Amino acid sequence: MNTEQAIQRWNQHAERYTANYDEHGGIHREVLLNPAIFSLLGEVDEKHVLDAGCGEGYLSRLLVKKGATVTAVDFSQKMLDIAKKRTHSQDTIRFLHGNCEDLSFLADEQFDCIISNMVLQDLEDYRSALHEMYRLLKPNSTFIFSILHPCFVTPNSGWIRHEQLDQQYWRVQRYFYEGTYQQLDADPPIVLYHRTLSSYVQAIIQAGFTIENMIEPKPSQEILEKYPQFEEDLHCADFIVFKLRK
Ligand SMILES: C[S@@+](CC[C@H](N)C(=O)[O-])C[C@H]1O[C@@H](n2cnc3c(N)ncnc32)[C@H](O)[C@@H]1O
């Protein structure tokens, strides 16, 4: 499956995928991803930020609330249509249709910060995307990205009930497999790419970045009081978030 075919799937699923989004982007983003991203982000007031693979745009809108000027790119026209509908005209977001693997229509070194939330595992050519992010950043600025945690979320991973011990286990399979797999709770399934953690780290280094920080998000005590069902996320990490410096 190539990038164009994968994006057709995103076009097909855009309405359903974004139906439960709220201003925080939905519960997993509110509980796990947003706290990690914003703790790594620092001040964005008056900064020019790229939201690479913006989807329905919730993160762009949160960034605008923090004073950023935002350019938001997605390769799914359907996602962009939804994003524009959900964005008030006073929010200064420039939505652009583009493939994160090749954003050559954007000039070099124009962004103070780039964020890509849950996109790199959806890209066939993640190495080119990392090179593009490096090219687009001003010197000494940061790229923050989150992905499904490749050590725990693998093809066929999931909770398994051990009846005799009356316990649940998280099953990891095919960790060293690199390639596409499908998320089966959609029809037709959404296509994802699995790579090992070392492949991601090697690609980051090859693109020229240094790794400044990394978070494996877990729910805070405070958030567990609000959403006790996230107790199971204290056993293994769904996501990993990197902060890279050019
Ligand atoms: C899991 S969603 C995340 C969306 C958004 N960042 C969020 O956190 O809600 C992945 C997004 O990446 C977009 N995408 C997939 N492949 C892309 C590509 N090659 N270039 C740009 N966007 C892409 C999809 O259209 C989709 O909107």
The ligand as an SDF file (V2000), in Angstrom:
LIG
                    3D

 27 29  0  0  0  0  0  0  0  0999 V2000
   -4.0150    9.5350   13.6220 C   0  0  0  0  0  0  0  0  0  0  0  0
   -4.4950   10.9350   12.6940 S   0  0  0  0  0  0  0  0  0  0  0  0
   -3.8930   12.2480   13.7290 C   0  0  0  0  0  0  0  0  0  0  0  0
   -4.4680   13.5760   13.3810 C   0  0  0  0  0  0  0  0  0  0  0  0
   -4.1200   14.7230   14.3650 C   0  0  0  0  0  0  0  0  0  0  0  0
   -2.7090   14.9990   14.3820 N   0  0  0  0  0  0  0  0  0  0  0  0
   -4.6280   14.3900   15.7500 C   0  0  0  0  0  0  0  0  0  0  0  0
   -3.8120   14.1660   16.6430 O   0  0  0  0  0  0  0  0  0  0  0  0
   -5.8370   14.3600   15.9120 O   0  0  0  0  0  0  0  0  0  0  0  0
   -3.3060   10.9080   11.3760 C   0  0  0  0  0  0  0  0  0  0  0  0
   -3.4480   12.0520   10.3870 C   0  0  0  0  0  0  0  0  0  0  0  0
   -2.3320   12.0180    9.4870 O   0  0  0  0  0  0  0  0  0  0  0  0
   -2.8020   12.3350    8.2000 C   0  0  0  0  0  0  0  0  0  0  0  0
   -1.8360   11.7860    7.2390 N   0  0  0  0  0  0  0  0  0  0  0  0
   -1.6250   10.5070    6.9210 C   0  0  0  0  0  0  0  0  0  0  0  0
   -0.6480   10.4050    6.0010 N   0  0  0  0  0  0  0  0  0  0  0  0
   -0.2380   11.6870    5.7570 C   0  0  0  0  0  0  0  0  0  0  0  0
    0.7590   12.2420    4.9030 C   0  0  0  0  0  0  0  0  0  0  0  0
    1.5130   11.4770    4.1240 N   0  0  0  0  0  0  0  0  0  0  0  0
    0.9410   13.5750    4.9320 N   0  0  0  0  0  0  0  0  0  0  0  0
    0.1510   14.3740    5.7120 C   0  0  0  0  0  0  0  0  0  0  0  0
   -0.8170   13.9010    6.5210 N   0  0  0  0  0  0  0  0  0  0  0  0
   -0.9920   12.5600    6.5420 C   0  0  0  0  0  0  0  0  0  0  0  0
   -4.1690   11.6900    8.1290 C   0  0  0  0  0  0  0  0  0  0  0  0
   -4.9540   12.2510    7.1130 O   0  0  0  0  0  0  0  0  0  0  0  0
   -4.6980   11.9900    9.5360 C   0  0  0  0  0  0  0  0  0  0  0  0
   -5.3500   13.2340    9.5680 O   0  0  0  0  0  0  0  0  0  0  0  0
  1  2  1  0
  2  3  1  0
  2 10  1  0
  3  4  1  0
  4  5  1  0
  5  6  1  0
  5  7  1  0
  7  8  2  0
  7  9  1  0
 10 11  1  0
 11 12  1  0
 11 26  1  0
 12 13  1  0
 13 14  1  0
 13 24  1  0
 14 15  1  0
 14 23  1  0
 15 16  2  0
 16 17  1  0
 17 18  1  0
 17 23  2  0
 18 19  1  0
 18 20  2  0
 20 21  1  0
 21 22  2  0
 22 23  1  0
 24 25  1  0
 24 26  1  0
 26 27  1  0
M  CHG  2   2   1   9  -1
M  END
$$$$
